Amino acid sequence: MAFIRKALGALEGVGFNSFGRVDVLLAPLYEADIQRGVDKEELYQLVCKFLLIWDCTLDKTKLIDNPYEQEKENTLTLGGCDEKGGQVFNEVTKTFILARNNLDIIYPKMMLRFSYHSPREYIQLISQPLLEGRSFSLFQNDDFVIPALINVGVSKEDAANYIVGGCWDVITPDLSNKFSGTYFFLLKPLEWLVAKDYGQFERRGLTWEGFEDLPTFEDVYEAYVGYLKQLLLRRATLMANGARQWSKVNPLCALSALMQPCIPNRLDVTAGGGKYSQESVYFSCFGDTVDSLLAIKRLCFEEKICTLAELLEECRNNWQNEEMRQKAIDVCSYGDGSEEASRFAAKLFNELSLYACNLPTAYGGKHRIGSNQYTEVLFFGKNTVATPNGRKNGDYLSMGLSPSRFQKPVAVTEILDSLRYIDMRNCAGNTSLTVTLPIGKINDEQMIDFFYGAAKSGVQGLQINCVSRAMLLDAQRHPENYRYLIVRVCGFSMYFV
């Protein structure tokens, strides 16, 4: 598996970042070895060696200076349901998870599928490291991923066999393969407004009509969403036209021979020979965008503390008026569980995703909509101007469907509850939510119940840290005492150094 992944990628210049569902692929071989009398310990050692191939090149004592420096781009998927709906939790599943836990392996990144129907033993096994301050895994919720895939035309059996390619994507293996992980920055029109760079609209073929003099918030909202839709259409048209040239420039013959049904179709995978189209669009900075619009609504149109022009001017001045900034931060915000913010967030997300999923594609099918962002929340944030939600120049951006960092502290249940009106059937590209759970204040049974609650909440990708403020502050002072601590940073995990 390790060799073929590298060899095929080297032959055609394609990057593969998943080994697939190893507990499904290897289970028959495992059982055959057991029947031949091979000892389970020997099989366990083989899995350990396989994992160490990918983890041993990592310098776990090194400080990360570059946002992609420690990204090894290799994943494997475990658990979930099979094509008939039965739960996949076999000896290979247990062996891989136990080997990873015992060796403290970070790579390959383990994408652990779960659902409300997952065996309690499985949930306990995958959640135990979190209680020890070791966040190895991304957790993927079958209950809302599989229906989303079916909604874009994937068969029930193929949808049940999905894998997770990283923190951003779900893939139908052997049936479709296309570059994904492309961001669509929902904050861009606001950024251009604050910077008074109106030429950015015109250069993209958008008619600039302004915002600052519109009489109602509903007018502002409609105008803003209108610009986003125009940008989505322009993006989709450009990408579809470009994708149709791919087979002429760089056909992938070896890969196409392994993809279904390219050979019967007599079409290269780059020419649409795969079973499914897999074009994606990922909404980024969702939390910051929602909160900025809510701040405009409250401050400029409901309480009339300032005009929209004055609020934008405050952003241009990087929030010199701290009193007004606090008022912007104190507005109800996405993720706080409030009815107003939850309904508004869902209105924006559902309207954009419904529009985007029907945009033009190169070879038919629907766009797979998602919401996430990788380490760009940091280095793109450094180049993004202040925004109406109280965020200053250069501050971090919000990640995926996670709330803004400027939101007041809330319970994790309120964050999950904020998803209640978002239609996840449109999110076949995957959405990710990053949460922090309180280590030392949550026991084994509560952690298991959290997963079952999350399964019913609407969450798809779940990225969890289980730490405390006191622990992290002490770790900064005495890092030598916290070598065991593994924190999740967006799509990868790393030892605390």
C-alpha positions in Angstrom: 0.0 0.0 0.0 2.8 2.4 0.9 4.9 1.6 -2.2 2.0 1.7 -4.7 0.8 5.0 -3.3 4.2 6.6 -3.9 4.9 4.8 -7.2 1.7 5.7 -8.9 2.0 9.3 -7.8 5.6 9.5 -9.1 4.6 8.0 -12.5 2.0 10.7 -13.3 2.8 13.6 -11.0 -0.4 13.1 -8.9 -0.5 13.5 -5.1 -2.4 10.9 -3.2 -3.2 11.6 0.4 -5.2 8.5 1.4 -4.7 4.8 1.9 -8.4 4.3 1.9 -10.4 2.1 4.3 -7.7 -0.1 5.6 -10.0 -2.1 7.9 -12.2 -2.9 5.0 -9.4 -3.6 2.5 -7.2 -5.7 4.9 -9.9 -7.6 6.9 -10.0 -10.6 4.5 -6.2 -10.8 4.5 -6.1 -10.6 8.3 -8.6 -13.4 8.7 -6.7 -15.6 6.1 -3.5 -15.1 8.1 -5.2 -16.0 11.4 -6.6 -19.2 9.8 -3.1 -20.1 8.6 -1.9 -19.9 12.2 -0.2 -16.5 12.1 -0.1 -15.1 15.6 -2.0 -11.9 16.4 1.0 -10.3 17.9 3.0 -10.7 14.6 0.1 -9.0 12.8 0.1 -6.2 15.3 3.9 -5.7 14.8 3.4 -5.5 11.0 0.8 -2.7 11.5 3.3 -0.9 13.8 6.0 -1.1 11.2 3.6 0.2 8.5 2.7 3.2 10.7 6.3 4.0 11.6 7.2 4.3 8.0 5.2 7.5 7.9 5.8 8.8 11.4 9.5 8.2 11.8 10.5 11.1 9.4 8.8 13.6 11.7 11.0 15.7 14.1 8.5 16.0 16.9 10.8 18.4 18.9 10.9 21.0 16.2 9.0 24.3 16.4 6.8 24.9 13.4 7.8 28.0 11.4 6.0 27.3 8.1 2.3 26.6 8.0 2.8 23.5 5.8 6.1 22.3 7.4 4.7 19.4 9.3 2.0 18.3 6.8 2.8 14.8 5.6 -0.5 14.5 3.6 -1.2 10.9 4.3 -4.4 9.6 5.8 -6.3 6.4 6.4 -9.9 5.9 7.2 -11.3 3.5 9.9 -14.7 2.5 11.2 -18.1 3.7 9.9 -20.7 1.5 8.1 -20.2 -0.9 5.2 -22.2 -0.9 1.9 -25.1 -2.7 3.6 -25.2 -0.4 6.6 -23.5 -2.8 9.0 -20.9 -1.3 11.4 -17.2 -1.8 10.5 -15.4 -2.6 13.7 -13.2 -5.6 13.2 -9.8 -6.9 14.4 -8.0 -4.7 11.8 -9.8 -1.6 13.2 -8.8 -2.4 16.7 -5.2 -3.3 15.7 -4.6 0.0 13.9 -6.1 2.1 16.7 -4.2 0.3 19.4 -0.9 0.5 17.5 -1.4 4.2 17.0 -2.3 4.7 20.7 0.6 2.7 22.0 3.2 4.3 19.7 1.8 7.8 19.9 1.8 7.9 16.1 0.6 11.1 14.4 1.0 10.0 10.8 -0.7 8.6 8.9 -3.6 10.8 10.1 -6.4 8.6 11.2 -9.9 9.6 10.0 -12.3 7.8 12.3 -15.9 7.5 11.1 -18.6 7.3 13.7 -22.4 7.6 13.9 -25.2 7.3 16.5 -25.2 3.6 15.7 -21.5 3.0 16.4 -20.7 0.3 19.0 -20.0 1.8 22.4 -16.8 -0.2 22.6 -15.6 1.6 19.4 -16.5 5.0 20.6 -14.7 4.4 23.9 -11.6 3.2 22.0 -11.4 6.2 19.7 -12.1 8.8 22.4 -9.8 7.5 25.1 -6.7 9.3 23.9 -8.6 12.6 24.1 -9.0 12.2 27.9 -5.2 11.9 28.1 -4.5 15.1 26.2 -3.6 13.3 23.0 -5.6 14.6 19.9 -4.6 12.3 17.1 -7.7 12.0 15.0 -10.3 13.7 12.9 -13.8 12.2 13.5 -16.3 12.0 10.7 -20.0 11.6 11.2 -21.7 9.1 8.9 -25.2 10.3 9.8 -24.8 13.6 8.0 -22.0 12.8 5.4 -23.7 9.8 3.7 -27.1 11.6 3.1 -25.1 14.6 1.6 -23.3 12.3 -0.8 -26.6 10.7 -1.9 -28.1 14.1 -2.4 -25.5 14.9 -5.1 -26.1 11.7 -6.9 -23.8 9.2 -5.3 -25.4 5.7 -4.8 -26.2 4.6 -1.3 -23.6 1.8 -1.5 -20.9 4.1 -2.8 -21.7 6.8 -0.3 -21.4 4.3 2.5 -17.9 3.5 1.3 -16.6 7.1 1.5 -13.2 7.9 2.8 -11.8 11.2 4.2 -9.0 12.7 2.2 -7.9 15.2 4.8 -9.5 17.8 7.1 -11.4 19.2 4.1 -12.8 16.5 1.8 -14.8 13.3 1.5 -14.0 11.1 -1.4 -15.7 8.2 -3.2 -12.6 6.0 -3.7 -11.9 4.3 -7.1 -14.9 6.2 -8.6 -13.8 9.8 -8.8 -10.7 11.8 -8.4 -10.3 15.5 -8.8 -8.4 18.3 -7.2 -10.4 19.7 -4.3 -9.8 21.8 -1.2 -10.4 25.1 -3.1 -11.5 28.0 -0.9 -14.1 30.6 -1.5 -13.6 33.5 0.9 -16.9 34.8 2.0 -15.2 37.9 3.5 -13.8 39.2 0.3 -16.5 41.7 -0.7 -16.3 43.1 2.9 -12.5 43.3 2.7 -12.7 45.3 -0.6 -15.3 47.6 0.9 -13.1 48.3 4.0 -10.1 48.9 1.8 -12.2 51.0 -0.7 -10.8 48.8 -3.4 -13.9 49.0 -5.6 -11.9 48.1 -8.6 -11.8 44.5 -7.3 -15.5 44.2 -8.2 -15.1 45.7 -11.6 -12.1 43.5 -12.5 -14.2 40.5 -11.8 -17.0 41.7 -14.0 -19.2 42.7 -11.1 -21.2 45.9 -11.3 -20.3 48.0 -8.3 -23.4 49.7 -6.8 -22.3 50.3 -3.3 -23.6 49.4 0.2 -23.2 52.4 2.4 -26.4 54.3 1.5 -28.8 51.3 1.4 -31.8 52.1 3.6 -32.4 48.7 5.3 -30.3 45.8 6.5 -32.3 43.5 4.2 -31.1 45.6 1.3 -27.5 45.2 2.5 -27.9 41.5 2.9 -29.4 41.0 -0.5 -26.6 43.1 -2.1 -23.9 41.3 -0.3 -25.2 37.8 -1.1 -25.7 39.0 -4.7 -22.0 39.8 -5.0 -21.1 36.4 -3.5 -23.4 34.6 -6.0 -21.8 36.5 -8.9 -18.3 35.6 -7.7 -19.4 31.9 -7.3 -20.7 31.8 -10.9 -17.5 33.4 -12.2 -15.4 31.0 -10.3 -17.3 27.9 -11.4 -17.3 29.0 -15.1 -13.5 29.6 -15.1 -12.8 26.3 -13.3 -15.1 24.3 -15.6 -13.5 25.7 -18.7 -10.1 25.0 -17.3 -10.9 21.5 -16.3 -11.9 20.6 -19.8 -8.3 21.3 -20.9 -6.9 18.9 -18.3 -7.0 15.7 -20.4 -5.2 17.5 -23.3 -2.4 18.7 -21.1 -1.8 15.9 -18.6 -3.9 12.8 -19.0 -3.6 10.2 -16.2 -3.4 6.9 -17.9 -2.3 4.6 -15.1 -4.7 6.2 -12.6 -7.5 6.0 -15.1 -6.9 2.2 -15.6 -7.6 1.8 -11.8 -10.7 4.1 -11.7 -14.2 2.9 -12.4 -15.6 3.0 -15.0 -12.9 4.7 -17.1 -12.0 1.6 -19.2 -15.6 0.7 -20.2 -16.2 4.4 -20.8 -12.9 4.7 -22.8 -12.4 8.0 -21.1 -9.5 9.3 -19.1 -10.4 10.3 -15.5 -9.4 13.9 -16.4 -12.0 13.8 -19.3 -14.8 12.8 -17.0 -14.3 9.0 -17.2 -15.0 8.4 -13.5 -18.4 7.5 -12.2 -19.0 10.8 -10.4 -18.1 14.4 -11.0 -16.2 15.7 -7.9 -16.0 19.5 -8.2 -16.1 21.3 -4.9 -16.4 24.7 -3.4 -15.5 25.4 0.3 -16.8 28.4 2.1 -14.2 30.0 4.2 -14.4 32.5 7.1 -18.0 31.6 7.6 -18.1 32.6 11.3 -16.4 36.0 10.7 -18.8 36.7 7.8 -21.9 35.9 9.8 -20.8 37.9 12.8 -19.8 40.9 10.6 -23.3 41.0 9.0 -25.0 40.6 12.4 -22.9 43.5 13.7 -23.9 45.7 10.8 -27.6 44.7 11.4 -27.5 45.5 15.1 -25.2 48.6 15.3 -26.3 50.3 12.1 -29.9 49.4 11.6 -31.4 48.3 14.9 -29.7 50.3 17.6 -28.4 52.9 15.1 -25.2 53.5 17.1 -23.5 54.4 13.8 -24.1 54.4 10.1 -22.7 51.6 7.9 -20.2 54.1 6.5 -19.0 55.0 10.0 -18.7 51.3 10.9 -16.6 50.6 7.8 -14.5 53.7 8.6 -13.8 52.3 12.1 -12.6 49.1 10.4 -10.3 51.2 8.2 -8.9 52.7 11.3 -8.3 49.2 12.8 -10.9 49.7 15.6 -9.3 52.7 17.4 -12.7 53.2 19.2 -12.5 50.3 21.7 -15.9 51.0 23.1 -17.5 50.6 19.7 -15.4 47.5 19.1 -16.7 45.9 22.3 -20.3 46.6 21.2 -19.6 44.8 17.9 -18.1 41.8 19.8 -21.1 41.8 22.2 -23.7 41.3 19.4 -25.2 37.8 19.2 -22.8 35.7 17.1 -22.7 32.4 15.3 -22.0 29.5 17.6 -23.6 31.1 20.7 -26.7 28.9 20.4 -29.0 31.9 20.2 -32.1 31.7 18.0 -31.3 34.8 16.1 -27.7 34.0 15.2 -28.5 30.3 14.4 -31.3 31.2 12.1 -29.3 33.9 10.3 -26.3 31.7 9.9 -28.4 29.0 8.4 -30.2 31.4 6.1 -26.8 32.6 4.7 -25.3 29.1 4.4 -28.3 27.4 3.0 -28.9 30.1 0.4 -25.3 30.1 -0.8 -24.9 26.3 -0.8 -28.2 25.7 -2.6 -27.1 28.2 -5.3 -23.5 26.9 -5.5 -24.3 23.2 -5.8 -26.1 23.8 -9.1 -23.4 25.9 -10.7 -21.8 24.7 -14.0 -19.3 21.8 -13.8 -16.9 20.5 -16.4 -18.6 17.1 -16.9 -22.0 17.3 -15.2 -23.1 16.6 -11.7 -23.4 18.9 -8.7 -20.8 20.8 -6.8 -19.9 19.3 -3.5 -20.3 22.1 -0.9 -18.2 22.3 2.2 -16.9 24.8 4.8 -13.4 24.6 6.2 -10.0 26.2 6.2 -6.5 24.9 7.0 -3.6 26.9 8.5 -4.5 29.8 6.2 -6.6 31.0 9.1 -3.3 32.3 10.4 -1.3 33.5 7.4 -4.2 34.7 5.2 -5.5 36.3 8.4 -2.3 38.3 8.7 -3.1 40.0 5.3 -6.8 40.5 5.9 -8.0 44.0 7.1 -10.2 44.6 10.2 -13.8 43.4 9.9 -17.1 44.6 11.4 -17.3 41.8 14.0 -14.5 43.4 16.0 -11.6 41.5 14.4 -8.5 43.7 13.9 -6.0 43.8 11.1 -4.0 40.6 10.9 -6.0 38.6 13.4 -6.8 34.9 12.8 -9.8 34.1 10.7 -12.6 31.7 11.7 -12.1 28.1 10.6 -14.7 25.9 8.9 -18.0 25.9 10.7 -16.2 26.9 13.9 -17.2 30.1 15.6 -15.1 33.2 15.4 -12.2 33.5 18.0 -13.8 36.7 19.2 -17.0 35.1 20.4 -17.6 35.1 24.1 -16.9 31.6 25.7 -19.9 29.3 25.4 -20.6 25.6 26.1 -19.8 23.1 23.4 -23.4 22.1 23.4 -24.4 25.6 22.2 -21.9 25.4 19.4 -23.4 22.1 18.3 -26.9 23.5 18.7 -26.0 26.4 16.3 -26.0 23.9 13.4 -29.6 23.0 13.9 -31.0 25.0 10.9 -28.1 24.4 8.5 -29.1 21.9 5.8 -26.2 19.4 5.7 -27.7 17.6 2.8 -26.0 20.2 0.6 -22.6 19.6 2.2 -21.2 16.7 0.3 -17.8 18.3 0.3 -17.5 18.2 4.1 -17.7 20.8 6.8 -15.4 20.8 9.8 -15.9 22.0 13.4 -13.1 22.5 15.8 -13.9 22.3 19.5 -12.1 22.2 22.8 -13.2 20.0 25.6 -12.2 20.5 29.2 -9.6 17.9 30.3 -10.0 16.8 33.9 -13.7 17.9 33.9 -15.0 15.2 31.5 -14.9 11.5 32.3 -15.0 8.4 30.0 -18.8 8.1 30.0 -19.4 11.8 29.3 -16.9 11.7 26.4 -18.8 8.7 24.9 -22.1 10.5 25.3 -20.6 13.6 23.7 -19.9 11.6 20.6 -23.4 10.3 20.4 -24.8 13.8 20.9 -22.5 15.1 18.2 -23.7 12.4 15.9 -27.2 13.7 16.1 -26.3 17.4 16.0 -25.6 17.9 12.3 -21.8 18.0 12.6 -19.8 16.3 9.9 -16.0 16.6 10.5 -15.1 17.0 14.1 -11.6 18.3 15.2 -11.2 18.0 19.0 -8.7 19.3 21.5 -9.0 18.1 25.1 -6.9 20.6 27.1 -7.3 23.3 29.7 -6.1 26.9 29.8 -4.1 26.1 33.0 -2.4 23.1 31.3 -1.4 25.1 28.2 0.0 28.0 30.3 2.0 25.6 32.4 3.2 23.8 29.3 4.5 27.1 28.0 6.5 27.5 31.2 7.6 23.9 31.5 7.5 22.2 28.1 9.6 19.4 29.3 6.7 18.2 31.5 4.3 18.0 28.6 6.0 15.9 25.9 3.0 13.6 25.9 0.6 16.5 25.0 -0.6 16.2 21.3 -2.7 19.1 20.1 -4.7 19.3 16.9 -3.9 22.3 14.7 -6.5 22.5 11.9 -5.9 19.4 9.8 -2.9 17.9 11.5 -1.7 17.0 15.0 1.6 17.9 16.7 3.4 17.4 19.9 3.5 20.4 22.2 7.1 21.8 22.1 
